[in-house]
Amino acid sequence: MQVADQIKDWVVEQGLRMGDRLPGETELIDRFAMSKGTIREAMRILEAQGLVKTRTGPGGGSFVHEVSSERARALLGNYFYFRDLRLTDIYQMRRLLEPELAASLAGTLSDTQLAALSAVVESYDAPSATEEEEREQHVASLRFHQLLAGYARNELLGFVIGFMAQILSDLTVYRHLYAPPNRELWERGRAYQLELIEALRIGDAERARLVMADHMATAEGLMEGQEALMLKRFLNT
């Protein structure tokens, strides 16, 4: 990893950007005073990390590559894959961060962005009739928060919130937290989201912050109730 880190540092120092060609193998060997095998291993590490892309054929070589947010979230998700994440862990972060995101976006979103948020909410405009519909609605409601995170001016804030929404979506499906259908969860969650869109539209930052804070607190309580019901059903089978 040490040589791979040295190459990363050199790329930053040189101000290289996505798509820029990296020096060839011979030049890297000379520049870092390392053996061919060590340089090749370092390049394999960087490619596995998604920071380097190698192309063969005419015009081929190694190029700087930017890690997408989707890939970064997937890699981070792998870290938590075998860890016992609790809903309270996730909502502790959501209650702190999402109200601030909402406040920061008030009055800044375009009509197109607001329409995209509204379209997500309209995709679950009626309570679910089956567990499958409930699952789809849970996933869609969290997509609303991922979309909102994507509008963040603060990229780090947006990434963290988007990751939490994704991991909660995965957790909901994995643990069957959408069963049984919960009308109150649908009704209150949708009402909060519609109220939030209006606050964002008129540029009321404080209202947006308060609506999101209430939304997170209510969602946490209702989701914990869903988890308790699921556990009770499991123990009774």
matplotlib code that plots the C-alpha trace (Angstrom):
import matplotlib.pyplot as plt

x = [0.0, 2.9, 3.9, 0.3, -0.1, 3.0, 1.6, -1.7, 0.2, 2.2, -1.0, -2.5, 0.8, 0.8, -2.8, -3.8, -7.6, -9.8, -8.8, -5.2, -2.6, -0.2, 3.5, 4.4, 5.7, 9.4, 9.0, 7.2, 10.0, 12.6, 10.5, 9.8, 12.9, 10.9, 11.0, 8.7, 6.8, 6.3, 5.0, 2.7, 1.2, 0.7, -1.1, -3.3, -4.2, -5.1, -7.2, -9.0, -9.7, -11.2, -8.6, -6.8, -8.3, -6.2, -7.0, -5.3, -4.7, -3.9, -4.0, -4.0, -2.3, -3.1, -5.4, -6.6, -10.1, -12.7, -14.5, -18.3, -20.4, -22.3, -19.0, -17.8, -21.1, -20.9, -17.4, -18.3, -21.4, -19.1, -17.4, -20.7, -21.9, -21.1, -21.6, -24.7, -26.0, -29.0, -31.8, -30.9, -27.3, -28.6, -31.3, -28.8, -26.9, -30.0, -31.5, -28.3, -27.6, -30.8, -32.5, -29.3, -29.4, -33.0, -32.4, -29.4, -31.4, -34.4, -34.9, -32.0, -33.7, -34.9, -38.4, -37.0, -35.5, -38.6, -40.7, -38.4, -38.9, -42.7, -42.7, -41.1, -43.8, -46.5, -45.3, -46.8, -49.9, -52.0, -51.4, -50.1, -52.4, -49.7, -46.3, -44.7, -46.2, -45.1, -41.6, -41.6, -43.0, -40.3, -37.6, -39.2, -39.6, -35.8, -35.1, -36.6, -33.9, -31.2, -32.4, -32.4, -28.8, -27.8, -28.8, -26.5, -24.0, -21.8, -20.6, -19.5, -22.8, -24.7, -22.6, -23.0, -26.8, -27.1, -25.1, -27.3, -30.5, -29.0, -28.0, -31.3, -33.1, -31.0, -31.5, -35.3, -35.4, -33.0, -34.8, -38.3, -39.1, -41.8, -43.9, -46.7, -47.9, -48.1, -50.6, -49.4, -45.8, -47.0, -49.4, -47.1, -44.0, -45.7, -47.2, -43.8, -42.3, -45.0, -44.6, -40.9, -41.1, -43.3, -40.8, -38.0, -40.1, -40.8, -37.3, -38.2, -35.0, -36.3, -39.5, -37.6, -35.3, -38.1, -40.2, -37.2, -36.4, -40.0, -39.9, -36.7, -38.0, -41.3, -39.8, -37.4, -40.2, -42.3, -39.5, -38.5, -42.1, -41.9, -38.7, -40.3, -43.3, -41.0, -39.1, -42.3, -43.5, -40.2, -40.3, -43.9, -43.2]
y = [0.0, 2.4, 2.7, 3.1, 5.9, 7.6, 7.5, 8.9, 11.7, 12.4, 12.6, 15.2, 17.2, 17.3, 18.4, 15.6, 15.1, 12.4, 11.2, 12.4, 9.9, 8.5, 7.9, 4.6, 1.7, 2.5, 6.1, 5.1, 2.6, 5.4, 8.1, 6.0, 3.8, 0.6, -2.7, -3.6, -6.0, -3.4, -0.8, -3.3, -4.3, -0.7, 0.0, -3.1, -1.7, 1.7, 0.1, -2.0, 1.2, 2.7, 5.5, 4.2, 2.9, 0.9, 0.7, -1.6, -1.1, 2.1, 5.1, 2.8, 3.1, 4.0, 7.0, 8.8, 7.7, 9.3, 7.1, 7.5, 8.2, 5.0, 2.9, 4.8, 4.0, 0.4, 0.0, 1.7, -0.5, -3.5, -2.3, -2.4, -5.6, -7.9, -5.4, -5.3, -1.8, -0.7, 1.6, 3.9, 4.2, 5.4, 7.7, 9.3, 10.5, 11.3, 13.5, 15.5, 16.0, 15.9, 19.0, 21.0, 19.7, 20.7, 24.2, 24.7, 23.9, 26.2, 28.6, 27.1, 24.4, 24.8, 24.1, 20.9, 19.7, 20.4, 18.6, 15.6, 15.5, 15.8, 13.0, 10.6, 11.4, 11.0, 7.5, 6.4, 8.6, 5.8, 3.4, 0.0, -3.0, -5.7, -6.3, -6.1, -2.6, -1.6, -2.7, -0.6, 2.4, 2.2, 2.1, 5.0, 7.1, 6.7, 7.6, 11.0, 11.5, 10.3, 12.7, 15.5, 14.6, 14.8, 18.5, 19.3, 22.1, 20.5, 17.3, 15.6, 16.2, 15.0, 11.9, 10.9, 11.4, 9.6, 6.7, 6.5, 6.5, 3.7, 1.6, 2.1, 1.0, -2.1, -2.8, -2.4, -4.9, -7.3, -7.3, -7.1, -4.0, -3.1, -5.9, -5.7, -2.7, 0.4, 3.1, 5.6, 5.3, 6.0, 8.8, 10.8, 10.3, 11.5, 14.5, 15.5, 15.2, 17.3, 20.0, 19.9, 20.5, 23.5, 24.9, 24.4, 26.1, 29.3, 29.4, 29.0, 27.5, 27.3, 25.6, 23.2, 22.4, 21.8, 19.7, 17.5, 17.2, 16.1, 13.7, 12.0, 11.7, 10.3, 7.9, 6.6, 5.8, 4.1, 2.1, 0.9, -0.3, -2.1, -3.8, -4.9, -6.3, -8.2, -9.7, -10.7, -12.4, -14.2, -15.5, -16.7, -18.8]
z = [0.0, 0.7, -3.0, -4.0, -1.5, -2.9, -6.4, -5.1, -3.4, -6.5, -8.6, -6.2, -6.2, -10.0, -10.1, -12.4, -13.0, -14.2, -17.6, -17.4, -18.4, -15.8, -16.6, -18.1, -16.1, -16.8, -15.7, -12.5, -11.7, -12.1, -10.3, -7.2, -7.3, -7.0, -8.8, -11.7, -9.5, -6.8, -9.3, -10.9, -7.6, -6.6, -9.9, -9.3, -5.9, -7.3, -10.0, -7.4, -5.5, -8.6, -8.8, -11.9, -15.1, -17.5, -21.2, -23.7, -27.4, -29.4, -27.1, -24.1, -20.8, -17.2, -16.5, -13.5, -12.7, -10.4, -7.9, -8.3, -5.3, -6.0, -5.9, -2.8, -1.0, -2.0, -0.7, 2.6, 2.8, 2.6, 5.8, 7.7, 6.0, 8.9, 11.7, 13.8, 12.8, 14.8, 13.7, 16.6, 15.3, 11.9, 13.2, 15.6, 12.6, 10.5, 13.3, 13.5, 9.8, 7.8, 9.4, 8.6, 5.0, 4.7, 6.1, 3.8, 0.7, 1.4, -1.4, -3.5, -5.5, -9.0, -10.2, -11.9, -8.6, -6.6, -9.3, -9.0, -5.2, -5.7, -8.3, -5.8, -3.2, -5.7, -6.5, -3.1, -3.1, -1.7, 1.2, 0.3, 0.1, 0.3, 1.9, -1.6, -2.1, 1.4, 0.6, -2.6, -0.8, 1.9, -0.7, -2.6, 0.5, 1.3, -2.4, -1.6, 1.0, -1.4, -4.0, -1.5, -0.4, -4.1, -4.1, -1.2, -1.7, 0.8, -0.9, 2.3, 4.0, 0.9, 0.6, 4.3, 4.2, 0.9, 2.4, 5.5, 3.3, 1.2, 4.1, 5.8, 2.6, 2.5, 6.1, 5.7, 3.0, 4.6, 7.9, 6.4, 8.4, 5.9, 7.2, 8.2, 6.2, 8.4, 7.4, 10.0, 8.8, 5.2, 6.1, 8.4, 6.4, 3.2, 5.0, 6.3, 2.9, 1.2, 4.0, 3.5, -0.2, 0.4, 2.9, 0.4, -2.3, -0.4, 1.1, 4.8, 6.2, 9.8, 8.9, 6.7, 9.6, 12.0, 9.6, 8.9, 12.6, 13.4, 10.4, 11.6, 15.2, 14.1, 11.6, 14.2, 16.6, 14.0, 12.5, 15.9, 16.3, 13.0, 14.1, 17.4, 15.5, 13.1, 16.1, 17.8, 14.6, 14.3, 18.0, 17.6, 14.5]

ax = plt.figure().add_subplot(projection="3d")
ax.plot(x, y, z, "-o")
ax.set_aspect("equal")
plt.show()
